[in-house]
Amino acid sequence: MATRKAAVEAPVSTDGLMALMEKEMSKKFRDHSGARLSEYRKDVPKLWYSTGILTLDIALGGGLAGGRVSEFFGAPNCGKSTSLYSAIAETQRRHPEGFHDFHIIADPENSSSDAKAHMTKMGVDVSKVYIIAPSDGKPMYAEHIFERIEFLLRNPALKGRIGIIGVDSVGALVAKDEGEKGWDKAARVGGISGLMSRFLQNIVDSGLLQDSGGHLMLLNQVRANIGDQWNPHR
């Protein structure tokens, strides 16, 4: 007696599955329902800043995107600050007066004053770079730096004028609570992460950085021996 073979349904095509999920996701989730990457155009940067390094611009898909954040990290003296200065110099060279020509360096270590010659050699017009750094021997905590960057981003006089914002470096940032109460090696690990998250929420998730068209460039060091600033790679 011949047996009947069970009917095998053809699998839904990937295109059909995409269409089905788009429909079901839009029903289930009113916001942030997702979309096909090929049709996603809302977040495409309208402005790019060259790093001044052609191969790096190509690797990044065009350079440093306006309204976005990047992090350059590596061992000491590997060229992180030089990359920041190169990006500022190239932006000053390419952008006309009045168009994203206000560049900012937040320097918790107060080392940029010693790097003026380096910046000038890289082609930076230091008279057109705004520095946020400690003064008069007073401590400057991460909160102070973040407040000042946010203030500049919100300032109506700087609309369409902010270009590169460099934080040099994240590893030197100290939270006010840590600085005033003291710290030990165990307490120091990850101490700035919460503040950094809130800062990025305030300027990125709110759309503030996107509206400004500026690019936030965070510099950081890698460490194998966390907690020991004198022997970080031991």
KOLMARLUM-369154 format. One record per residue (C-alpha): residue number from 1; residue in one letter; x, z, y. Coordinates in nm, 3 decimals. Example, Ala and Ser with C-alpha at 12.3 -4.5 7.8 and 13.67 -1.06 7.14 Angstrom:
<sites>
site seq->1 | type->A | x->1.230 | z->0.780 | y->-0.450
site seq->2 | type->S | x->1.367 | z->0.714 | y->-0.106
</sites>
This chain:
<sites>
site seq->1 | type->M | x->0.000 | z->0.000 | y->0.000
site seq->2 | type->A | x->0.145 | z->-0.107 | y->0.333
site seq->3 | type->T | x->0.200 | z->0.172 | y->0.589
site seq->4 | type->R | x->0.126 | z->0.124 | y->0.955
site seq->5 | type->K | x->0.413 | z->0.181 | y->1.193
site seq->6 | type->A | x->0.346 | z->0.416 | y->1.480
site seq->7 | type->A | x->0.326 | z->0.238 | y->1.812
site seq->8 | type->V | x->0.633 | z->0.305 | y->2.022
site seq->9 | type->E | x->0.570 | z->0.314 | y->2.395
site seq->10 | type->A | x->0.821 | z->0.136 | y->2.609
site seq->11 | type->P | x->1.011 | z->0.382 | y->2.829
site seq->12 | type->V | x->0.918 | z->0.389 | y->3.197
site seq->13 | type->S | x->1.166 | z->0.190 | y->3.398
site seq->14 | type->T | x->1.399 | z->0.376 | y->3.632
site seq->15 | type->D | x->1.232 | z->0.205 | y->3.927
site seq->16 | type->G | x->0.889 | z->0.312 | y->3.804
site seq->17 | type->L | x->1.014 | z->0.666 | y->3.748
site seq->18 | type->M | x->1.152 | z->0.675 | y->4.103
site seq->19 | type->A | x->0.817 | z->0.561 | y->4.243
site seq->20 | type->L | x->0.632 | z->0.821 | y->4.033
site seq->21 | type->M | x->0.857 | z->1.108 | y->4.144
site seq->22 | type->E | x->0.835 | z->1.003 | y->4.508
site seq->23 | type->K | x->0.457 | z->1.018 | y->4.483
site seq->24 | type->E | x->0.445 | z->1.350 | y->4.298
site seq->25 | type->M | x->0.711 | z->1.515 | y->4.514
site seq->26 | type->S | x->0.532 | z->1.414 | y->4.837
site seq->27 | type->K | x->0.212 | z->1.570 | y->4.700
site seq->28 | type->K | x->0.380 | z->1.891 | y->4.588
site seq->29 | type->F | x->0.619 | z->1.943 | y->4.879
site seq->30 | type->R | x->0.506 | z->1.872 | y->5.231
site seq->31 | type->D | x->0.858 | z->1.885 | y->5.378
site seq->32 | type->H | x->1.195 | z->1.787 | y->5.229
site seq->33 | type->S | x->1.032 | z->1.601 | y->4.942
site seq->34 | type->G | x->1.329 | z->1.369 | y->4.901
site seq->35 | type->A | x->1.360 | z->0.991 | y->4.886
site seq->36 | type->R | x->1.561 | z->0.716 | y->4.724
site seq->37 | type->L | x->1.909 | z->0.712 | y->4.865
site seq->38 | type->S | x->1.879 | z->0.336 | y->4.929
site seq->39 | type->E | x->1.586 | z->0.403 | y->5.164
site seq->40 | type->Y | x->1.722 | z->0.719 | y->5.324
site seq->41 | type->R | x->1.822 | z->0.638 | y->5.681
site seq->42 | type->K | x->1.728 | z->0.945 | y->5.885
site seq->43 | type->D | x->2.067 | z->1.112 | y->5.871
site seq->44 | type->V | x->2.299 | z->0.817 | y->5.928
site seq->45 | type->P | x->2.552 | z->0.908 | y->6.200
site seq->46 | type->K | x->2.524 | z->0.703 | y->6.517
site seq->47 | type->L | x->2.869 | z->0.797 | y->6.645
site seq->48 | type->W | x->3.209 | z->0.810 | y->6.477
site seq->49 | type->Y | x->3.537 | z->0.957 | y->6.600
site seq->50 | type->S | x->3.859 | z->0.808 | y->6.473
site seq->51 | type->T | x->4.118 | z->1.051 | y->6.338
site seq->52 | type->G | x->4.392 | z->0.823 | y->6.468
site seq->53 | type->I | x->4.499 | z->0.772 | y->6.106
site seq->54 | type->L | x->4.364 | z->0.443 | y->5.973
site seq->55 | type->T | x->4.383 | z->0.525 | y->5.603
site seq->56 | type->L | x->4.207 | z->0.857 | y->5.661
site seq->57 | type->D | x->3.932 | z->0.688 | y->5.863
site seq->58 | type->I | x->3.876 | z->0.446 | y->5.575
site seq->59 | type->A | x->3.866 | z->0.729 | y->5.320
site seq->60 | type->L | x->3.612 | z->0.917 | y->5.533
site seq->61 | type->G | x->3.388 | z->0.612 | y->5.565
site seq->62 | type->G | x->3.457 | z->0.558 | y->5.933
site seq->63 | type->G | x->3.626 | z->0.870 | y->6.061
site seq->64 | type->L | x->3.470 | z->1.196 | y->6.178
site seq->65 | type->A | x->3.092 | z->1.163 | y->6.206
site seq->66 | type->G | x->2.920 | z->1.280 | y->6.523
site seq->67 | type->G | x->2.686 | z->1.571 | y->6.464
site seq->68 | type->R | x->2.865 | z->1.673 | y->6.146
site seq->69 | type->V | x->3.114 | z->1.936 | y->6.027
site seq->70 | type->S | x->3.441 | z->1.884 | y->5.840
site seq->71 | type->E | x->3.698 | z->2.124 | y->5.702
site seq->72 | type->F | x->4.067 | z->2.040 | y->5.683
site seq->73 | type->F | x->4.251 | z->2.284 | y->5.461
site seq->74 | type->G | x->4.591 | z->2.307 | y->5.303
site seq->75 | type->A | x->4.916 | z->2.498 | y->5.289
site seq->76 | type->P | x->5.090 | z->2.615 | y->5.609
site seq->77 | type->N | x->5.261 | z->2.339 | y->5.807
site seq->78 | type->C | x->5.091 | z->2.059 | y->5.614
site seq->79 | type->G | x->4.955 | z->1.888 | y->5.927
site seq->80 | type->K | x->4.612 | z->2.045 | y->5.984
site seq->81 | type->S | x->4.660 | z->2.109 | y->6.356
site seq->82 | type->T | x->4.835 | z->1.775 | y->6.394
site seq->83 | type->S | x->4.526 | z->1.605 | y->6.249
site seq->84 | type->L | x->4.310 | z->1.783 | y->6.508
site seq->85 | type->Y | x->4.538 | z->1.679 | y->6.794
site seq->86 | type->S | x->4.549 | z->1.322 | y->6.662
site seq->87 | type->A | x->4.168 | z->1.302 | y->6.655
site seq->88 | type->I | x->4.140 | z->1.434 | y->7.011
site seq->89 | type->A | x->4.410 | z->1.198 | y->7.138
site seq->90 | type->E | x->4.248 | z->0.895 | y->6.973
site seq->91 | type->T | x->3.904 | z->0.990 | y->7.104
site seq->92 | type->Q | x->4.042 | z->1.029 | y->7.456
site seq->93 | type->R | x->4.204 | z->0.688 | y->7.425
site seq->94 | type->R | x->3.893 | z->0.511 | y->7.295
site seq->95 | type->H | x->3.610 | z->0.680 | y->7.480
site seq->96 | type->P | x->3.549 | z->0.606 | y->7.849
site seq->97 | type->E | x->3.514 | z->0.878 | y->8.111
site seq->98 | type->G | x->3.175 | z->1.044 | y->8.082
site seq->99 | type->F | x->3.120 | z->0.964 | y->7.713
site seq->100 | type->H | x->3.196 | z->1.250 | y->7.472
site seq->101 | type->D | x->3.509 | z->1.332 | y->7.669
site seq->102 | type->F | x->3.484 | z->1.714 | y->7.668
site seq->103 | type->H | x->3.693 | z->1.845 | y->7.379
site seq->104 | type->I | x->3.713 | z->2.207 | y->7.270
site seq->105 | type->I | x->3.973 | z->2.404 | y->7.076
site seq->106 | type->A | x->3.881 | z->2.755 | y->6.963
site seq->107 | type->D | x->4.207 | z->2.935 | y->6.897
site seq->108 | type->P | x->4.170 | z->3.294 | y->6.771
site seq->109 | type->E | x->4.548 | z->3.322 | y->6.719
site seq->110 | type->N | x->4.621 | z->3.209 | y->7.077
site seq->111 | type->S | x->4.880 | z->2.966 | y->6.946
site seq->112 | type->S | x->4.763 | z->2.649 | y->7.123
site seq->113 | type->S | x->4.942 | z->2.746 | y->7.443
site seq->114 | type->D | x->5.267 | z->2.712 | y->7.247
site seq->115 | type->A | x->5.151 | z->2.375 | y->7.109
site seq->116 | type->K | x->5.099 | z->2.198 | y->7.443
site seq->117 | type->A | x->5.418 | z->1.998 | y->7.399
site seq->118 | type->H | x->5.307 | z->1.902 | y->7.047
site seq->119 | type->M | x->4.967 | z->1.791 | y->7.176
site seq->120 | type->T | x->5.120 | z->1.594 | y->7.461
site seq->121 | type->K | x->5.357 | z->1.423 | y->7.220
site seq->122 | type->M | x->5.055 | z->1.326 | y->7.011
site seq->123 | type->G | x->4.898 | z->1.168 | y->7.320
site seq->124 | type->V | x->4.652 | z->1.442 | y->7.414
site seq->125 | type->D | x->4.565 | z->1.485 | y->7.782
site seq->126 | type->V | x->4.567 | z->1.865 | y->7.775
site seq->127 | type->S | x->4.401 | z->1.882 | y->8.118
site seq->128 | type->K | x->4.084 | z->1.752 | y->7.951
site seq->129 | type->V | x->4.076 | z->1.996 | y->7.661
site seq->130 | type->Y | x->3.883 | z->2.323 | y->7.695
site seq->131 | type->I | x->4.045 | z->2.619 | y->7.521
site seq->132 | type->I | x->3.866 | z->2.928 | y->7.389
site seq->133 | type->A | x->4.126 | z->3.195 | y->7.314
site seq->134 | type->P | x->4.198 | z->3.567 | y->7.363
site seq->135 | type->S | x->4.309 | z->3.672 | y->7.711
site seq->136 | type->D | x->4.460 | z->3.979 | y->7.876
site seq->137 | type->G | x->4.553 | z->4.128 | y->7.540
site seq->138 | type->K | x->4.189 | z->4.193 | y->7.450
site seq->139 | type->P | x->4.074 | z->4.123 | y->7.093
site seq->140 | type->M | x->3.858 | z->3.817 | y->7.044
site seq->141 | type->Y | x->3.641 | z->3.834 | y->6.736
site seq->142 | type->A | x->3.464 | z->3.558 | y->6.546
site seq->143 | type->E | x->3.133 | z->3.649 | y->6.712
site seq->144 | type->H | x->3.286 | z->3.588 | y->7.056
site seq->145 | type->I | x->3.414 | z->3.245 | y->6.957
site seq->146 | type->F | x->3.089 | z->3.141 | y->6.791
site seq->147 | type->E | x->2.883 | z->3.255 | y->7.093
site seq->148 | type->R | x->3.096 | z->3.050 | y->7.329
site seq->149 | type->I | x->3.083 | z->2.735 | y->7.117
site seq->150 | type->E | x->2.704 | z->2.765 | y->7.090
site seq->151 | type->F | x->2.677 | z->2.822 | y->7.466
site seq->152 | type->L | x->2.873 | z->2.504 | y->7.536
site seq->153 | type->L | x->2.663 | z->2.306 | y->7.290
site seq->154 | type->R | x->2.344 | z->2.425 | y->7.461
site seq->155 | type->N | x->2.472 | z->2.369 | y->7.816
site seq->156 | type->P | x->2.268 | z->2.085 | y->7.976
site seq->157 | type->A | x->2.567 | z->1.981 | y->8.188
site seq->158 | type->L | x->2.751 | z->1.885 | y->7.868
site seq->159 | type->K | x->2.476 | z->1.667 | y->7.720
site seq->160 | type->G | x->2.643 | z->1.356 | y->7.581
site seq->161 | type->R | x->2.987 | z->1.484 | y->7.681
site seq->162 | type->I | x->3.106 | z->1.701 | y->7.388
site seq->163 | type->G | x->3.345 | z->1.527 | y->7.149
site seq->164 | type->I | x->3.575 | z->1.709 | y->6.906
site seq->165 | type->I | x->3.534 | z->2.085 | y->6.856
site seq->166 | type->G | x->3.828 | z->2.231 | y->6.665
site seq->167 | type->V | x->3.848 | z->2.583 | y->6.523
site seq->168 | type->D | x->4.215 | z->2.654 | y->6.454
site seq->169 | type->S | x->4.188 | z->2.835 | y->6.229
site seq->170 | type->V | x->3.907 | z->2.987 | y->6.023
site seq->171 | type->G | x->4.163 | z->3.200 | y->5.840
site seq->172 | type->A | x->4.249 | z->3.378 | y->6.167
site seq->173 | type->L | x->3.889 | z->3.474 | y->6.248
site seq->174 | type->V | x->3.809 | z->3.845 | y->6.224
site seq->175 | type->A | x->3.457 | z->3.988 | y->6.238
site seq->176 | type->K | x->3.396 | z->4.251 | y->6.505
site seq->177 | type->D | x->3.294 | z->4.510 | y->6.249
site seq->178 | type->E | x->3.620 | z->4.460 | y->6.058
site seq->179 | type->G | x->3.834 | z->4.466 | y->6.370
site seq->180 | type->E | x->3.685 | z->4.785 | y->6.510
site seq->181 | type->K | x->3.663 | z->4.983 | y->6.186
site seq->182 | type->G | x->3.984 | z->4.861 | y->6.030
site seq->183 | type->W | x->4.016 | z->4.693 | y->5.694
site seq->184 | type->D | x->4.198 | z->4.700 | y->5.368
site seq->185 | type->K | x->4.284 | z->4.410 | y->5.141
site seq->186 | type->A | x->3.971 | z->4.442 | y->4.929
site seq->187 | type->A | x->3.736 | z->4.458 | y->5.228
site seq->188 | type->R | x->3.899 | z->4.159 | y->5.398
site seq->189 | type->V | x->3.816 | z->3.907 | y->5.123
site seq->190 | type->G | x->3.523 | z->3.692 | y->5.232
site seq->191 | type->G | x->3.462 | z->3.912 | y->5.535
site seq->192 | type->I | x->3.392 | z->3.620 | y->5.765
site seq->193 | type->S | x->3.171 | z->3.419 | y->5.529
site seq->194 | type->G | x->2.842 | z->3.574 | y->5.639
site seq->195 | type->L | x->2.915 | z->3.517 | y->6.006
site seq->196 | type->M | x->3.025 | z->3.160 | y->5.941
site seq->197 | type->S | x->2.701 | z->3.091 | y->5.754
site seq->198 | type->R | x->2.490 | z->3.223 | y->6.042
site seq->199 | type->F | x->2.695 | z->3.028 | y->6.296
site seq->200 | type->L | x->2.647 | z->2.703 | y->6.104
site seq->201 | type->Q | x->2.276 | z->2.777 | y->6.071
site seq->202 | type->N | x->2.254 | z->2.822 | y->6.449
site seq->203 | type->I | x->2.425 | z->2.497 | y->6.537
site seq->204 | type->V | x->2.377 | z->2.270 | y->6.235
site seq->205 | type->D | x->2.043 | z->2.361 | y->6.076
site seq->206 | type->S | x->1.887 | z->2.384 | y->6.422
site seq->207 | type->G | x->1.998 | z->2.028 | y->6.503
site seq->208 | type->L | x->2.204 | z->2.149 | y->6.799
site seq->209 | type->L | x->2.529 | z->1.988 | y->6.684
site seq->210 | type->Q | x->2.346 | z->1.669 | y->6.586
site seq->211 | type->D | x->2.186 | z->1.643 | y->6.930
site seq->212 | type->S | x->2.522 | z->1.692 | y->7.100
site seq->213 | type->G | x->2.689 | z->1.414 | y->6.903
site seq->214 | type->G | x->3.003 | z->1.628 | y->6.877
site seq->215 | type->H | x->3.205 | z->1.685 | y->6.562
site seq->216 | type->L | x->3.303 | z->2.036 | y->6.447
site seq->217 | type->M | x->3.642 | z->2.034 | y->6.278
site seq->218 | type->L | x->3.731 | z->2.356 | y->6.093
site seq->219 | type->L | x->4.093 | z->2.415 | y->5.997
site seq->220 | type->N | x->4.174 | z->2.657 | y->5.718
site seq->221 | type->Q | x->4.462 | z->2.759 | y->5.495
site seq->222 | type->V | x->4.461 | z->2.780 | y->5.118
site seq->223 | type->R | x->4.588 | z->3.104 | y->4.972
site seq->224 | type->A | x->4.677 | z->3.192 | y->4.616
site seq->225 | type->N | x->4.730 | z->3.559 | y->4.702
site seq->226 | type->I | x->4.418 | z->3.656 | y->4.897
site seq->227 | type->G | x->4.456 | z->3.965 | y->5.112
site seq->228 | type->D | x->4.830 | z->3.942 | y->5.177
site seq->229 | type->Q | x->4.888 | z->3.741 | y->5.494
site seq->230 | type->W | x->5.264 | z->3.785 | y->5.470
site seq->231 | type->N | x->5.294 | z->3.642 | y->5.119
site seq->232 | type->P | x->4.978 | z->3.429 | y->5.080
site seq->233 | type->H | x->5.123 | z->3.202 | y->4.811
site seq->234 | type->R | x->5.316 | z->3.458 | y->4.604
</sites>
